[in-house]
Amino acid sequence: MAGRILVGTSSWADPGFVKEWYPPRMPARERLPWYAQRFEAVELNSSFYAIPDRNVVDGWVRATPGEFVFDVKAHRALSRHAAPIDSLPPDMRDDVKTNERGRVILTEELEEALARRLVEETRPLAEAGKLGAFLVQMTPAFKPGRHELAELDNLVSELRSRPVAIELRHRGWVSKDRIDSTLGWFTERGVAFVCVDAPPGDHVPIMPPIDAATRDDLAYLRIHGRNTEGYLTGKTVAERFGWRYDDRELEEIGDRAKALAETAGDVHVMFNNNRDDDAPTAAMRFRSLLGQEPNAEEQLTLE
């Protein structure tokens, strides 16, 4: 029996579709419930920039239906991105070392403490059965030769209370002579390999469309748009990821998701083509192509 395909977007509060997709003048507190009437899942993007507060997280639990799923993006320091010290919780900033640009230097001790804090502050989601996976979106600077995947073992161990999904952003990890060892590491550690729909091209930060289910219970597919020039040179999220998918392209993604669902219990398909209302509009059309029409209650809301 094929697994379940859950569809959502990489945020419910992206500035583009806050302006274009939600009803005019909708209060911020009403956006998540409105979003959750239309989708089964969402990526929590704000946790990339700062660890969320447990009380706020508890509010997200109460604002969403019982079966709704949050995939929580790991803090940018954990995914080896540059992170200013003020992105850390205030009580964790003492004695943290920074480089000449004021960016946090990640030590093993800081990694453990930050990962544990993320797990603790998002516990209300886990206790409610709404925490899908911890998503670790690596920087392209994390590349083979300079780094080894084993460097992430400690992080995976700290986040293991829920499934961990890791998105690599340097195509060297899936080169012909390395792909077997890369997917082997994911499988051995029980980490979900994040598959992507990305722009065409063989540039280093553009990952090819390799699909692999490295956990039995979860496969992950992120949709980044297909604008090669924007992806490589854009200065804003809208410039890098904005893309309006046509039906043929969505059908291609659907075929990939269905194939992953043959070997994984759940497939999370998250649209990250963020410009105006590109992501939620594409995600809703994608649901329709999969035959995931709104139920009666949702249809009344949409009308």
N, C-alpha and C positions, 0 to 999 in steps of 0.2 A: 504494500500500500504506500502510495507517495506521501511524502511529508507535507507539512503545512507551510504555505508561503505567506509571510507577514510583510506588509508593505507600509512604508512610512517615509519621512523626510529627515534630513540631518539636523533639523531644529524645528521648533514650533514658533520661534520668535525671531527668525531672520528678518532684518530690516526691510528687505525687498518685499517679501510676501506679507509682512505685517501691514504694509501700506496697500498692496494690490489685492490680496486674497481674502483677508478677513473683512467682515462688514464694516462700513465706514463708522468711525468713532466708537468701535467696540472697546470697552475697557480692557486693560492688559490682563486682569484677573479672569476674564471670561474666554481668553483665547485658547488656553489648553483644553478646557472642557469642550469647546466648539470643535477644535482640531480632533479630539478623541472620539467625537461622534462620526468622524469620516475615515479614520485610520486606526489600525490595530496597534501601531508601534511608532516610536520616535527615538531619535538619537538625542541625548542630552548634550548639547554643545557647550553650554556655559561652564561645565566642569573642566573643560580644557584650559580655561583661563583662571579659575579659582575653585577650590573645593567648596561645594555647596553646603549650606547650613542644614542640619538635620531637621529643624523646625520647618524650613521652606520645603524640604523634601517630603515631609509628612503632609504638607498642603497639596503637593502634586498627587500623592496617593489618594487623598480624599476627592480630588477634582476629576479623577478618571475612572472609567468603568473597571469592573473586577478583572477582566481578562486583558487589559491594556498592558503593554510592555515598554519599558524604557531600556535602551542600550546606553550605558554611561561612558562617555569619552574620558579617558584618563587625563590627568593634569599634564600640561605641556612639558614640564620638567621630566616626568616619567617617560614620555615618548621622545626624549632627547632633543626637544626644541629649546630655543633660547627662552628663558623665563626670568623676568625681573623679580627681585626679592619680595616686592609687595604683592606678588601673585600667590605667595605662600600664606597660610593661616598666620595671624599675628603672633601667636604663641610659639611658632616654629621658626621664627626669623633670627633669633639670637644665635650667634656663633656660626651661622651659615656663611660659607665662603662664596665670594663672587669674583668674576674676572674683571679685567680692566674696563669693560663696558657695563659693569653692574649686573651682569647676568649670573644666575645661580650656578654654582659648580655642584653637580650631582654626585654625592658620595653614597656609599652603600647604606650608611646610617640614615641619611636623608631620604633615600629611595624607600627604605622600609617604613619610616615614619609617615611619609606622605601617602604611600599606598594603604597603610593601615587606617589613616585618617579618612581616605576616600571610602574605604569599605565601611567604616563606622558611621560616617555621615549619611551614607546612602542605605543604611540598614532598614529604614522604614519601607523602602521599595522591595528589598529582599524579603522582609517579613510578610509583606502583602502579596508575594508571588509575582511582583511586577518588574523585577530586575532581570532583564534578559541576559546581557553580557557586558563585561567591561571591554570597551573598544580602545585599543592603543594604536594611534595613528602616528607612525614613525616619521621622523624627518628624513628627507632625501640624503642628508649628510651621514646617516647611519648606513654605511655601505660596506660590502664585503672587501676584505683586505685590511681595511682599517678597523673593522669591528667583526665580532662573531655573534651569531644568534644566541650562543650560550650566555652571553652577557645579560640576556633578558630572563634567565632562569629564576633569579631571585625575585624579580618583579612578578613573574607568572605565579610563583609560589605564594606571594603575599596576596594576590588577587583571586586566588583559586576558590574562594567561597562561592563564586559564580563562574560560568564559562568566560574565558578570555579570548578575544578576537584581536588579531594583530594585522594591521595594514602596513606592508612594506612599500616604500616609495623610491626605491632605487632598483632599477630593472636588473642590475647585476646579480641580485639574489635568485633570479629565475633564468639565468643564462643556461645554455644547453649543458654545460659541464657542472652546473651547480644546483639545478632545480631539484634533482633527486634528494640531495642532502638537505636542501631547504625544506621541502615538503616532509622529509623524514623527521626533521626536528619538530615541526608543527605536530605531526602525528604522535611522536613519542611523548611530547609534553602535553598532549591533549588540548592544544591551542587551535582555534578556528583560523584558517588561512582566509584573509579577506580578499575576495575576488573583486575585480573592478570593471566597470565600463568606462573607458577613458578615451581621450582623443587619439586618433591614429598618429603613428610616428615611432621612431626608435630612439628618441631622446632619453637620456638617463632617468629623469623623474617620471616618465610615462610608463606605467606598468602595462604589460600586454594582457590580453583577455584570457588568462589561464584560470580554469575553474577546477577547484579541488575541495572536497569535503573531508577535512582532516579530523573531524569529530563526528560521531554517529548522530548526535542530537542537534547539531547546529552547523549550518553553512551561512556564509555572510557575503552579500554582494552589494557594493556601493556604486552609485551611478553619478559620475563626475562630469557628464557632458562630453561633447566631441569637438570642441573648439581648440585646435592645437596651438595656434598663435596666442590666443588668450590664456591658455593653460600655462604656457611657458613664459609669457612676458607681462601678463596682467598684473596690475598693482593692487586691485581690489578683488574681493571674493566674486563680485558680479562679473568682473572682467575675466577672471580665471575660469569660472565654472558655469557661467550663463550659457544655456543651450536649450532650444525648444525641440524636443524629440518628436519625430513624426511616427505614424503608426507602424511603419516597417521597422524602424529602429526599436520601438517598444516591443514588437513581436520577437525580434532577435533576443532582447533581454529576457523576455518571457520564456523562450526556448531554453536559455541558459539556466534560469531559475528552476524550471521544471526538471531539467536534467540533474541539478543539484538535489532537488527534492526526492529523487529516486534513491539517494544514499544517505540523506540527513533527515532527521525528524522535523526540524524547523529550518526554514530558509528566510533570513531577514534581508529584504531588498530595500535599501535606503537611498532615496534620491537626494543628491547633493549638487544638482545643477541649479545653483542658487542665483537667480537674477529675477527681480520682480516676482511673479507668481509661477516661474518655470517649474520649480520642484513640486509644489503641491498639485499643480495642474497635471503635470506628467504622471505623478504618482496615482492620481485619481483615474486618469485614462488607462494607466497600466492595470489597476484593479479591475476595470471594466473588461479589458482584454483577457484577463484571467477568469472572467466570469464572477468576480467578487463584487456583485452589485450591492448597494446599500440595502439593509433590511428595512422593514416597513417604518420603524420609528425614525431611522436615519433619513428615509426618503421624505417623510413629512417635514423634517428639519430642513432638508435641502430646498424644499419647495417653499 
